[in-house]
Amino acid sequence: MASHHDERDSMGIRLSGIVIDTTDLDLLARFWSGLLEVEITRREDDWISLGPGLALQLVPEPKTVKNRIHFDLVADDFAEAVARAADLGATAVGEIHEDLWQVWQDPEGNEFCICVS
């Protein structure tokens, strides 16, 4: 049985970042940069990088089903975070669960959670 990490067999694979597909780069760039308080670090016709680990990619088709992967965002000030999300165009999907987290959707319907730190 192989070990979990054997440097001789390492393929050097690591997570570089998360990419969100969008039909409106500017809309989601404003939303995610405003929510996470990160700057746009790279911009092309079909791509925007936000900070070190998040990017947006222009695609022709809109989102149609629930995300299989989503962000869990931890907020030092939960009330301020949900107010900022709403001000930036996010929509709360449900109630606050166990006073710890709430599901939201960004302006294009991508789900994410805001959690109490």
Secondary structure, 3 states (H helix, E strand, C coil): CCCCCCCCCCCCCCCCCEEEEECCHHHHHHHHHHHHCCCEEEEECCEEEECCCEEEEECCCCCCCCCCCCEEEEECCHHHHHHHHHHCCCEECCCCECCCEEEEECCCCCEEEEEEC
